[in-house]
Amino acid sequence: MVWDHEAGGSNPLTPTIQHRYKIPEVKNKNNNGVMKEATYRMYRKQVLVTGGAGFIGSHLTRELLQRGYQVTVLDNLSTGKIENIADLIAKEASDSKSAGKVNFVHGTITDLPLLQKLFQGMDFIFHQAAIPSVPRSIKEPLVIHEANITGTLNVLLAARDTKVRKVVFASSSSVYGNTLTSSNGEDIIPNPLSPYAVTKLAGEHYCHVFQEIYGLSTIYLRYFNVYGPRQDPSSQYAAVIPLFIHQAYHDDPLIIFGDGKQTRDFVFVGDVVDANILAAESDATGSFDIGSGERTTINRLAELIIELIGVEASRLYKEIRPGDVKHSFADITRARHFGYDPQYSLLDGLKQTITSFFHESRQG
């Protein structure tokens, strides 16, 4: 069901929250052999995904529904798209109790009273909402601060006040900046090089403090370069993989910032989704790298995409952008302790992503 909080109106989620348990009647015998009625509770965990109409959030929402969770999505659609989850939205409040349907709320994480209403009865909060762009953060640092830091603080306050079991926070490998080691790792001292990276590190610190002071269980996943279907290539701040695919598809040169020798750890969105759910259900807290554990140069990435699409695209090298790191490589040793085990190679993930892009292009 859609609730447009920003347009006003009462909260249609209240009946769903109040009836979080399905209580059927069963028959039992007491010690005297006499039939008696009893009830038991069939429990479906309730979760809320902030930014659930976005790239990663929409994939997470679908997987949560498939696994039987009762899901609410909060998104202001500033970067997310309702089309990503349109087929999942419950048309009536009662529909959200059935598997495969989601309550959608059009609203923002900067609205603390709204969060305090929505978080009532929630088990887990998957906090994906953010403005995820290094270049935009350099251009508009105040906007990024409001969404990423104030928004995250609001999420934690509401989670604390409503007794949420756990908050899973989407952090970023950008908190590391440039390091001299062969791989990043959670014990390396962060060195953020952009306002965006600063906002993610601040979010991690807030998560840690809320756990230490208020007892709110938190875990923060440092995403490396996430890619996959439904990643938007049209934004001026688009990530490199959808941008390369879009450029190659249209016979445009692939634009590379710097010499292309910089390395990245590209991780398929399906693996990131698994990491989120495993993290929520585990006892793990603190920071964890979420990547593939493999490094790829930007030049090699360009070669792979050109080969898979089957074109003879050229490359256009431009000056490296402020805030870009030279090398990025996840150490997923700690994340394996809560069950994280990436399943997609870069080649397999690119094939799925390109196939999805071609399908969407034909339909569009």
N, C-alpha and C positions, 0 to 999 in steps of 0.2 A: 504494500500500500504506500502511496506517495503522500507525504505530509510536507507542505511547503511552509516551514516555520518562518522564513523570511517574508512571506506574504501575509503572515498572521494566521489565526485560526486555532482551534483547540487541538489537543494532542490525541490522535487516534491510536497511539501506541499503548495508552494506559490499560485498556482491557487485556492486551496481549501480555503486558508485564504482570498484571495481577493474576493471570491464569497461566503461569509458567509451568505448572504441573498438570498432567493429565491424570485423573484419579478414577480409574475404573473400579467397579465392585467385583469382589471374588468371594467364593464360598469356602469355608473351612469347617472342620469339626473341632469342638473343644474336647477337654479331657473326658467328658461324659458321653462322647459320641454324638452330641447334638450339633446340628448344623448352625453355624453363626456367620454373620456377614462381617467382612473386614475390607479394608481398603489398603491399597499400596500405591506408591507414587512412581510413575514412569517419568524419569527426569531427562529432559533435553537441555543441554547447556546453552545458555544464551550468551551471544557475543555481539559486539559492535565493532564495525570496521570504519574508522575515520578515513576519508578519501577513498571509499569503496567503489566509486565509479571511475577511478583513475586506472592507469596501466596496471600496476602491481595489485592495487586494491580490488579491482574487478576480478582478476584471476583468483585472488585469495577468497573473495566472496563466493565464487562458484564452487571452489573446492570445499569450503566450509559447509555449504548447503548439501553437497554430495555426500559428505561424511555425517550428516544428520544434525548439525548444529542449527539453532534458531538464530537467524542473522538479521541485524539492523545495520543499515548503511547510512552514514552521515557524510554528505558531500555538498559543497557550495557550487560545484561544477565550474569553478574558475579554470581548472586544468583538466578535470575529469569530464567524461562524456556519459550522458544518460543512456546512450545507445549501447554502451558496454554491458549494461545489466538490465536493459529494458524488458527482456523476456523473463527475467527472474522476479520482477516486482509484483507483490501481491496486490490484486485489484480490490480486495476487501480486507478489513482488519482480521477477520476470522481465517482468511487464507494463509496468513503468516504462520499459523500453527501447523500447517501441513508441510511436509518436507519439500524442499525445492523452491520455496518462495521467500522473498526478503521484504522487510519493511524499509522503505527508502524515505529519508528525511532530508529535505533541501535546507541546509543550514550550515553554520560555520563553527569551527572550534574556538573562535574568539568570543563566542557567546556562552559564557560560563553558566548562566541559569538554564540554558537549553541543555547543556551537557549534564547538569545535575538531574534534570528530568529524565533524560534518555538513559543514563547509566544505572538507574534504579533496577535492581534485579539482575544485572549483568555479571557473568562469570569472568569473561576475558574482554579486554579492550585491545584491539589491534590498531595501533596508532600509525597509520600510513600517510595521513594528510600532511602536506607540506608544499612549499614551492621549491621544486627540486632542480635548481639550476645555478651553477657557479657563475656563468656570465651575467645572468639577470641579477644575482645578488650583488655583483660589483656595480651594476648600473642602478639598482634600486635597493640598497641595503636596509632602509627603514621598512619597506614593504615585506621583505624577507624576514626581518626581525619579528614583526607583528604576527605573521603567520606561523613561523617556525619555533619561536621562543615563547611568545605570549600564548600561542595556541597550545603548545605542549604543556606549559604550566597549568593552563586551564584543564586540560585532560587529566593531569595528575591530581589536581585539587578535587575535581569531580569524582575521580576514581577513589580517592581517599575517603571522601565524605559519604559515598554510597557503598562502601565496603566491597569494592570489586576485588576479585581474587588475584588477578594479575594483569599488568599492562605490558604488552609487547611493543617496544618502540623501534620504529624504522630509523636507524642511524645511517651513517655513511662512511665509506673508506676515506673520504676526503678529509676526515679529522686527522689522518696521519701526515698529510702534506708530503714533502719529499724526505725520504729516509735513506740512509746509507746501507741498510741491511738488504739481504737478498729477498726477503719477504717481509710483509707487514705482520704484525702480531699484537695481541691485546695488551702485552706488557710494554710495548714501545710507547714512549712519551709522545702524545699527540702534538702536532705542529701545524695547525690549520692555516691555509694560505688564502682563504677567501671568506667573505661574510657568511656564505652558505655553510662552509665547514665549521665556522664558529658557532652557528646556530645549532648544528647537530651535536657538537661537543657540549654546548650549554644544556641541551636536552638530556644528554647522558648524565651530566652532573646533577641535574634536577631529579632524574630517576633514582640515582644513587642516594641522594639526600632524603627523598621521600621514603625509600626503603629503610634507611638507617633511623630516621626520626619517627616516621609514622607507621612503619611496619607494612607498607604497601609493597607487595612483591613486584619487581620490575626486571625486565631483561631487555637489552638493547642490542640489536643486530646491525652490525656494520656492513651494509650492502656494498659490494663492489660493482662492477659495471653490469647492471641487470638489462637483459634484452628479451624480446619475444613478441608474439602476436599482439596486436592492438597498441603497440608503441607508436606514438604520433610523430611522423616525420615532418610535419608541416610547420612546426614552430621554429622561430629563429633560434631557439635554444635547444633544438632537438638533439638527442643523443646520437652518437656516431653510427651505430649499426642501422637504425631506421633511416638515417640521413644518407648513408652510403647506398642502401638498397633503393631508396627513392631516386637518387642521382643516377645510378646505373640503369635503372628501369627506364628512365627518361633520356638515356644517352648523354647525360651531362657528365662533366669531369667530376671525379671524387675529390672533394676538398679536404686536404690534410693540413692541420695546423702544426707547424714545426717540421722536423725532418722525417717524421713517421717512424722513427726508431724507438719512440717511447712505448712502453709496454702497459698492458691492462689485463686484468683478470675478468673475463667475460663470463657471467653466470646466467643460465637460462631461468626465466621467470618461474617455471614449474618447480625448480629446485628451491627457489626463494620462498615460494608458497609452503612447501613442505617444512622448511626451516621454521617458519612462523608458527605453524601448528604444533610441531614438535616442541618448540620453545615454550609455548603456552602450557602444554600438558605436562611438561617436565618440572622438576624442582630447581632447575638452573636459573641463576640470576647473574646480573652483570653484563659485561660486553663480550661479543662473539663475532669473529669474522665470518661473513657469509659470501663465499665465492666458489669458484671451481677448483682452486688450488693449482691452476695452470696460467702461464703468462703468454701473451700474444702481442706482437708489435702491431702498430696501426698499419704499417705497410703490408704485413701478412694478412691482416683482416681484409684490407682492400683487395688483395689478390684472391682470397677465398670467395668473396662476394661476387667479384667479376667472373670468376670461373663458374660458380653455381648458377648465376643468371645467364651466362653464355653470351656476354657482350665484350666489346673491345674498348672499354671506357679508359680515358686518360686520367691522370691525377694532376691536381693543381695544388701546389704547396704554398701555404701562406704563413705569415709570421705567427709564432706561437702566442696563444692568448694568455692574458694575465690570470693567475690563479690555477692554471693547469699544472698538474704534477708530472714529473718525468716518468716515474715507474710506480706501478701499483700491483700488488700480488698478495693474495690472501693466504694466511696460515689457518687452515680450518681444523687443526688438531683438537682444539678445545670444543668446537661445535660438534665434532663427532661424538663427544661424550654424552650429549643428549639425543643422539641418534641421527644427526645430519649426515647424509651420504649423497652427494650430488650424482645424478643419474645421466645427465646430458653432456655429451661432448660438444665442443664448439661447432663442429661440422653438423652434427645431428640437430642442434638447436637452430643453427642458421637455416638449414633445410626447412624446418617447420615454420620459421619466421618468414622466409621468402615465399613459401607456398601460401601462407595466410595473407601476405601483402598482395600477391597476384590475385587471389580470390576477392579481396576487398576492392582492388582496383577495377576488376571486371564488373563487380556489382555497382560501384560508384560511377 
